[in-house]
Amino acid sequence: MKSLMIQGTSSGAGKTTLVAALCRIFSDKGYSVAPFKSQNMSNFAYATSEFEISRAQAIQAIGARCKIIPDLNPILLKPIGNYNSIVYLNGKRYKKMHAKEYYEKFVNNEGIRIASKSLKILQKNFDLVILEGAGSPAEINLQKFDITNMKIAQKANAPVLLISDVDKGGSFASLVGTMALIEKKYQKMVKGFIFNKFRGDLDVLKLGFKKLKNITNIPVLGTIPLMTLDLPEEDSLNANPKEIKWTRKNISKIDKELDKLAKTVKSNIAMNGIEKMLQ
């Protein structure tokens, strides 16, 4: 049983995409792989007559070639406005909750228990579980309520890779700032940085990589180029949710895009370094 976690310096950094790619890469290597995100806030769902989880984890499961099950995303929050969300637990609708009630009464009690139980089930049944964080682990106002980043990485005994969107600018500062703001007991869990959505001459970044290593003592494991993918929207950030029909034809299209994504990621990050972390 092995685990690996992908966290980001912000929402939209590329966590979901990288997890999907790594699921396919390790599946191609012969591992039985499962994705996992303890809590996801999204109106983009994968729904059957029996359960409903985030669409992102369903797509990652296609990447992993594993069965889509509720344990991949045990807590789903569907925002409905005014700080309220419809909460789904283990794929079933639970109830509407205000953010205050969710954070102060639920998340560190029932929430972490449910998430931990699903994680243990996946770790028991798969060779490798690839966890996805949420937002940023450095949101210091929310860290005590955060059951999707470092707390769950610690429970999984998972090395953490931190990804940043270089196309937005400020990635070096975001990586250094994130490391400075996460708790010291968690800092040692971060084993590598990945820059996402880069376009241009890679040599321009190399001096920055050296300085970043000197400051943090953490290596850059790769730089993923900006690429166009025909995959469904990852979440509801700046987008209007559209329904997907999970037909064989559509799943086949997703599968081909995941192969394309995995090939690009594999050729641009140090997979040997990641595999050493898992030994």
C-alpha positions in Angstrom: 0.0 0.0 0.0 1.5 3.3 -1.1 0.1 6.9 -1.3 1.1 10.1 -3.0 -0.6 13.5 -2.6 -0.8 16.5 -5.0 -1.5 19.9 -3.4 -1.4 23.3 -5.0 -0.5 26.9 -4.3 -4.1 27.9 -5.3 -7.3 26.7 -6.8 -6.8 26.1 -10.5 -3.1 25.3 -10.1 -3.5 21.9 -11.9 -4.0 19.4 -9.1 -7.0 17.6 -10.6 -5.3 17.3 -14.0 -2.0 16.1 -12.5 -3.7 13.5 -10.4 -5.6 12.2 -13.5 -2.3 12.0 -15.4 -0.4 10.2 -12.6 -3.3 7.8 -12.3 -2.9 6.8 -15.9 0.9 6.7 -15.8 1.0 4.4 -12.8 -1.9 2.3 -14.2 0.2 1.9 -17.4 3.1 0.7 -15.1 0.9 -2.1 -13.8 -0.2 -0.6 -10.5 -3.8 -0.9 -9.3 -4.5 2.8 -8.7 -7.3 4.9 -7.2 -7.7 8.6 -6.9 -9.0 10.2 -3.7 -10.3 13.6 -2.6 -11.7 13.7 0.9 -13.8 16.8 0.3 -14.7 18.5 -3.0 -16.8 21.6 -3.5 -18.3 21.4 -7.0 -21.6 21.5 -8.8 -20.1 19.2 -11.5 -21.1 15.7 -10.4 -21.0 12.1 -11.6 -24.4 10.7 -10.7 -25.8 7.2 -10.9 -29.1 5.9 -9.5 -27.1 4.8 -6.4 -24.7 7.6 -5.6 -23.2 10.9 -6.6 -19.6 12.1 -6.3 -17.5 14.9 -7.9 -17.0 14.6 -11.7 -13.3 15.3 -11.3 -12.8 12.1 -9.3 -14.8 10.1 -11.8 -12.5 11.3 -14.6 -9.5 10.5 -12.5 -10.9 7.0 -12.0 -11.1 6.6 -15.7 -7.4 7.6 -15.8 -6.7 5.0 -13.1 -8.9 2.4 -14.9 -10.6 1.7 -11.6 -14.3 1.4 -10.7 -16.0 4.7 -9.9 -17.2 4.3 -6.3 -18.2 6.7 -3.5 -15.0 6.2 -1.5 -13.1 8.2 -4.2 -14.9 11.4 -2.9 -16.6 10.7 0.4 -17.7 14.4 1.0 -19.2 16.4 -1.8 -20.4 20.0 -1.2 -22.7 21.5 -3.8 -22.8 25.3 -3.2 -26.2 26.9 -3.5 -25.4 30.5 -2.4 -25.4 32.6 0.8 -22.6 30.3 2.3 -24.9 27.3 2.1 -24.1 23.9 0.4 -25.9 20.6 -0.1 -23.7 18.1 1.6 -23.3 14.6 0.1 -21.7 11.9 2.3 -20.5 8.6 0.8 -22.4 9.5 -2.4 -25.7 10.1 -0.7 -27.5 13.5 0.0 -27.1 14.3 3.6 -28.5 17.8 4.2 -28.1 21.5 3.5 -25.5 23.1 5.8 -24.3 26.7 6.3 -20.5 27.1 6.2 -20.4 28.1 9.9 -22.2 24.9 10.9 -20.1 22.8 8.5 -16.7 24.1 9.8 -17.5 24.4 13.5 -19.6 21.4 14.1 -19.1 18.8 11.3 -15.7 18.9 9.6 -13.4 17.9 12.4 -15.8 15.3 13.9 -17.9 13.4 11.4 -16.1 14.8 8.4 -12.6 13.6 9.1 -14.0 10.3 10.3 -15.8 9.6 7.1 -12.9 10.8 5.0 -10.4 8.6 6.9 -12.6 5.5 6.6 -12.8 5.8 2.8 -9.1 6.4 2.6 -8.4 3.2 4.6 -10.7 1.2 2.3 -8.9 2.4 -0.8 -5.5 1.8 0.8 -6.5 -1.7 1.6 -7.8 -2.5 -1.9 -5.3 -0.7 -4.2 -1.5 -0.7 -4.7 -1.4 3.1 -4.9 -3.8 5.9 -3.8 -3.2 9.3 -5.3 -4.7 12.0 -3.2 -5.8 15.5 -4.4 -5.8 18.4 -2.0 -8.1 21.4 -2.3 -7.3 25.1 -2.8 -4.1 25.8 -0.9 -2.8 24.2 2.3 -1.5 27.7 3.3 -4.9 29.3 4.0 -4.0 30.1 7.6 -7.5 31.2 8.5 -8.9 27.8 7.6 -6.1 25.4 8.5 -7.7 24.0 11.6 -10.8 23.1 9.5 -8.8 21.7 6.6 -9.3 18.0 6.1 -8.4 17.9 2.5 -4.7 18.8 2.5 -2.0 18.1 5.2 -4.1 16.4 7.8 -5.2 13.7 5.3 -1.7 13.5 3.8 -0.4 12.7 7.3 -3.1 10.0 7.8 -2.2 8.5 4.4 1.6 8.7 5.2 1.8 10.3 1.7 4.7 12.4 0.3 3.3 15.7 -1.1 4.1 17.3 -4.4 3.2 21.0 -4.6 2.0 22.3 -8.0 1.8 25.9 -9.1 0.3 27.6 -12.2 3.3 29.5 -13.7 1.1 31.0 -16.4 -0.7 33.2 -13.8 2.7 34.6 -12.6 4.1 34.7 -9.1 4.8 30.9 -8.8 8.1 31.3 -7.1 6.6 33.5 -4.4 3.6 31.3 -4.1 5.7 28.2 -3.5 8.0 29.9 -1.0 5.0 31.5 0.7 3.1 28.3 0.9 6.1 26.5 2.5 6.4 29.4 5.0 2.8 29.3 6.0 2.1 25.6 6.5 2.8 24.2 9.9 6.4 23.1 10.5 5.3 19.5 11.3 3.9 19.3 7.7 6.7 21.1 5.9 8.9 18.0 5.8 6.2 16.1 3.9 6.6 18.3 0.8 9.1 16.4 -1.4 8.9 18.3 -4.7 7.6 21.2 -6.7 6.0 21.1 -10.2 5.4 24.1 -12.4 2.3 23.9 -14.6 1.1 25.6 -17.8 4.5 26.9 -18.9 5.1 28.4 -22.3 8.3 29.7 -23.6 12.0 28.9 -23.1 12.6 26.6 -20.1 16.1 28.0 -19.6 14.5 31.2 -18.4 13.3 29.3 -15.3 16.4 27.3 -14.4 18.1 30.0 -12.4 14.9 30.4 -10.4 14.8 26.7 -9.8 18.3 26.8 -8.2 17.3 29.7 -6.0 14.1 28.0 -5.0 16.0 24.9 -4.0 18.5 27.0 -2.0 15.6 28.7 -0.1 13.4 25.7 0.5 15.7 22.7 0.1 13.0 21.1 -2.1 13.7 20.2 -5.8 11.6 21.1 -8.8 10.6 17.8 -10.3 9.2 19.1 -13.6 7.6 21.8 -15.7 4.4 20.8 -17.5 3.8 22.8 -20.7 0.5 24.7 -21.3 -1.6 22.3 -23.4 -5.1 22.1 -24.8 -7.2 19.2 -23.5 -10.7 18.3 -24.5 -11.7 17.2 -21.0 -14.9 18.2 -19.1 -14.6 21.2 -16.7 -12.9 20.2 -13.5 -15.1 22.2 -11.1 -17.5 25.2 -11.0 -14.8 27.8 -10.8 -15.6 30.5 -13.4 -17.7 28.0 -15.4 -21.3 27.0 -15.9 -21.8 23.3 -15.3 -22.9 21.2 -18.3 -24.2 17.7 -18.0 -22.1 14.9 -19.4 -23.7 11.7 -20.8 -21.4 8.9 -19.6 -21.8 6.9 -22.7 -19.1 4.6 -24.1 -18.4 7.1 -26.8 -17.8 10.0 -24.4 -15.8 7.8 -22.0 -13.6 6.7 -24.9 -13.0 10.4 -25.8 -12.0 11.1 -22.2 -9.8 8.0 -22.2 -7.9 9.2 -25.3 -7.4 12.7 -23.8 -6.0 11.1 -20.6 -3.5 9.1 -22.7 -2.4 12.4 -24.3 -2.2 14.1 -21.0 -0.2 11.3 -19.4 2.3 11.2 -22.2 3.0 14.9 -21.9 3.3 14.8 -18.1 5.5 11.7 -18.2 7.9 13.3 -20.5 8.2 16.5 -18.5 8.4 15.5 -14.9 11.0 13.3 -13.1 8.9 10.1 -12.7 12.0 8.2 -11.3 12.1 10.8 -8.5 8.4 10.2 -7.7 8.8 6.5 -7.7 11.7 6.7 -5.2 9.4 8.6 -2.9 7.0 5.6 -3.0 9.6 3.0 -2.1 
